[in-house]
Amino acid sequence: MSEIRPAPAFSGESLLFLTDEQLRQGIEAMFFAYRGFTADPDRILEQMAYGRAHHRAIHFINRAPGTTVNNLLAILGVTKQSLNRVLRTLIEDGLVESRVGTVDKRERHLFLTEKGKALETRLSDAQRARMRAAYKDAGPEAVAGFRKVLEAMMDADMRHAYTKLRDTTS
């Protein structure tokens, strides 16, 4: 098994001409960063027998209270069956409330309960602390560049959903 070496520092100019090896190192950095980013919430969720799907649902219901099940399906990119399992658990455990639409009775609008908001705060506080520390260490130019890279990696539909969510809840 080969040893994983830290990536060398790059100047802005050299980033325009990345080699396959440098790109591989970036991919590996994303994997390890994601593990770190999800580690703290995973520990909290594990105590409740929840997983990352529960976390994502709670996060996006919190970001857009009253979102519909169909909107949440589009954001999460999961099957209806999979989302229904997650929502059923969250509703039964008193974390999410599902209300019938006032205009369209077929729609279900989702809201976090006080208990759900408390869990969302615990989960996001852990991630915000990690992001805050990383952003502080990296500096403002790196933060702006990181956001640009993440947005550039999104498919057009996801970038549209992200922009819409960001612009309507800011």
C-alpha positions as CSV (number, residue, x, y, z in Angstrom):
1,M,0.0,0.0,0.0
2,S,1.5,3.3,-1.0
3,E,1.9,6.1,1.5
4,I,-0.4,9.1,1.2
5,R,1.8,12.2,0.9
6,P,0.6,15.7,1.6
7,A,0.0,17.8,-1.4
8,P,2.6,20.4,-2.2
9,A,1.6,24.1,-1.9
10,F,0.5,25.6,-5.2
11,S,0.7,29.2,-6.5
12,G,-2.4,30.6,-8.1
13,E,-0.8,30.4,-11.6
14,S,0.2,26.7,-11.3
15,L,-3.4,25.8,-10.4
16,L,-4.4,26.6,-14.0
17,F,-2.3,23.6,-15.2
18,L,-3.1,20.8,-12.7
19,T,-1.7,17.4,-13.4
20,D,-3.6,14.2,-12.9
21,E,-1.7,13.6,-9.7
22,Q,-2.6,17.0,-8.3
23,L,-6.2,16.4,-9.2
24,R,-6.1,13.0,-7.5
25,Q,-4.7,14.7,-4.4
26,G,-7.6,17.2,-4.5
27,I,-10.1,14.3,-4.7
28,E,-8.5,12.6,-1.7
29,A,-8.6,15.9,0.2
30,M,-12.3,16.1,-0.5
31,F,-12.9,12.6,0.8
32,F,-10.9,13.2,4.0
33,A,-12.5,16.6,4.5
34,Y,-15.9,15.2,4.1
35,R,-15.1,12.5,6.8
36,G,-14.1,15.3,9.1
37,F,-17.1,17.5,8.3
38,T,-19.5,14.6,9.0
39,A,-17.7,13.1,12.0
40,D,-19.2,15.2,14.8
41,P,-22.8,15.1,13.5
42,D,-22.4,11.3,12.9
43,R,-21.6,10.8,16.6
44,I,-24.7,12.7,17.6
45,L,-26.9,10.9,15.1
46,E,-25.6,7.5,16.1
47,Q,-26.9,8.0,19.6
48,M,-30.4,8.3,18.2
49,A,-30.0,5.5,15.6
50,Y,-30.2,8.1,12.8
51,G,-28.0,8.5,9.7
52,R,-26.9,11.1,7.3
53,A,-30.2,11.0,5.4
54,H,-31.9,12.1,8.6
55,H,-29.4,14.9,9.0
56,R,-29.8,16.2,5.4
57,A,-33.6,16.2,5.8
58,I,-33.5,18.0,9.1
59,H,-31.0,20.5,7.6
60,F,-33.1,21.4,4.6
61,I,-36.4,21.5,6.4
62,N,-34.8,23.9,8.8
63,R,-33.4,26.1,5.9
64,A,-36.8,26.3,4.2
65,P,-39.6,25.7,6.8
66,G,-42.8,24.6,5.0
67,T,-40.9,23.0,2.1
68,T,-42.9,20.4,0.4
69,V,-42.0,16.7,0.3
70,N,-41.5,17.0,-3.5
71,N,-39.1,19.9,-3.1
72,L,-37.1,18.0,-0.5
73,L,-37.0,15.0,-2.9
74,A,-35.5,17.3,-5.6
75,I,-32.9,18.8,-3.3
76,L,-31.8,15.5,-1.7
77,G,-31.9,13.5,-4.9
78,V,-33.3,10.4,-3.2
79,T,-36.2,8.1,-4.0
80,K,-39.6,8.8,-2.6
81,Q,-39.5,5.5,-0.7
82,S,-36.2,6.4,0.9
83,L,-37.3,9.8,1.9
84,N,-40.6,8.5,3.3
85,R,-38.8,6.1,5.6
86,V,-36.7,9.0,6.9
87,L,-39.6,11.3,7.3
88,R,-41.8,8.7,9.0
89,T,-39.1,8.2,11.6
90,L,-38.6,11.9,12.2
91,I,-42.3,12.5,12.4
92,E,-42.9,9.6,14.8
93,D,-40.0,10.8,17.0
94,G,-41.5,14.3,17.2
95,L,-38.8,16.1,15.3
96,V,-40.8,17.0,12.1
97,E,-44.3,18.0,11.6
98,S,-46.1,17.4,8.3
99,R,-49.0,19.7,7.4
100,V,-51.5,19.3,4.5
101,G,-51.2,22.2,2.0
102,T,-53.8,24.9,2.2
103,V,-53.8,25.5,-1.5
104,D,-53.2,22.0,-2.7
105,K,-54.4,19.3,-0.3
106,R,-52.1,16.7,-2.0
107,E,-49.0,18.6,-0.8
108,R,-47.4,17.9,2.5
109,H,-45.4,20.8,4.0
110,L,-42.6,20.0,6.5
111,F,-41.6,21.9,9.6
112,L,-39.2,21.2,12.4
113,T,-40.7,21.0,15.9
114,E,-39.0,22.6,18.8
115,K,-37.3,19.2,19.4
116,G,-36.3,19.1,15.8
117,K,-34.9,22.6,15.9
118,A,-32.8,21.7,19.0
119,L,-31.3,18.7,17.2
120,E,-30.6,20.7,14.1
121,T,-28.8,23.3,16.2
122,R,-26.6,20.6,17.8
123,L,-25.7,19.2,14.4
124,S,-25.0,22.4,12.7
125,D,-23.2,23.9,15.6
126,A,-20.6,21.1,15.3
127,Q,-20.2,21.7,11.6
128,R,-20.1,25.5,11.9
129,A,-17.3,25.2,14.5
130,R,-15.3,23.1,12.1
131,M,-16.0,25.3,9.1
132,R,-15.2,28.5,11.1
133,A,-11.8,27.2,12.2
134,A,-10.9,26.0,8.7
135,Y,-12.0,29.3,7.2
136,K,-10.1,31.3,9.8
137,D,-7.0,29.3,9.1
138,A,-7.3,29.5,5.3
139,G,-8.1,33.2,5.1
140,P,-10.7,35.2,3.1
141,E,-9.3,34.7,-0.4
142,A,-9.2,30.9,0.1
143,V,-12.7,30.9,1.4
144,A,-14.0,32.8,-1.6
145,G,-12.0,30.4,-3.9
146,F,-13.3,27.4,-2.1
147,R,-16.9,28.5,-2.6
148,K,-16.2,29.1,-6.3
149,V,-14.7,25.6,-6.7
150,L,-17.7,24.0,-4.9
151,E,-20.2,26.0,-7.0
152,A,-18.3,25.1,-10.2
153,M,-18.5,21.4,-9.3
154,M,-22.3,21.5,-9.0
155,D,-24.5,20.3,-11.9
156,A,-26.5,23.2,-13.3
157,D,-29.8,22.0,-11.7
158,M,-28.1,21.7,-8.3
159,R,-26.4,25.1,-8.6
160,H,-29.8,26.6,-9.4
161,A,-31.4,24.9,-6.3
162,Y,-28.4,26.0,-4.2
163,T,-28.7,29.6,-5.4
164,K,-32.4,29.6,-4.9
165,L,-32.1,28.3,-1.4
166,R,-29.3,30.7,-0.6
167,D,-31.1,33.7,-2.0
168,T,-34.5,33.0,-0.4
169,T,-33.2,32.2,3.1
170,S,-30.4,34.7,3.5
